[in-house]
Amino acid sequence: MMGVASEVLSLLVRQGATVAVAESLTGGLIGAAMTGPMGASAAFRGGVIAYATDLKASVLGVPSDLLDREGAVHPGVAAAMATGVRKLSDSDYGLAVTGVAGPDPQDGKPVGTVHIALAGPGERLWHRDLRLTGDRDGIRTATCQEALSLLEGVLKAKLGEHPG
């Protein structure tokens, strides 16, 4: 995972961009991966671990009616978390994850249901909706890898559109 995080940081630095993360089920794993490589402070602004549903609303600005209607495990919640952390941190990108790591279902969603969202410049949104298998640790690790992979793909595509 550190290899992907290093690549993401390198891409961000080359583009003069920054990122912040909003994590639920991963509980800080993405932030830890992003701050592992030397020089991370050049592109990583910080993160919010909003594990409790009410924090998603009060800190990240996820609409309460969305949370009441759909629960915390929903693609719209991930998108709102990503947008919220981007604004909160004044970052170019906001990366967010929400889902069910287990061992029990949550809000009627089965274990392994994961939603990843990336908010970027121009109010752009990218997302991945996953059905992962494995134990709690495996689901959390896979979520972190998938989130970093999403960000890496967007950054590489942007670099391809605007070669340096």
Secondary structure, DSSP 4 states (H G I P E B T S, - for coil): -HHHHHHHHHHHHHHT--EEEEESTTTTHHHHHHHSSTTGGGTEEEEEE--SHHHHHHTT---HHHHHHH-SSSHHHHHHHHHHHHHHHT-SEEEEEEE--SSS-BTTBPTTEEEEEEEEGGGEEEEEEEE--S-HHHHHHHHHHHHHHHHHHHHHHHHHHS--
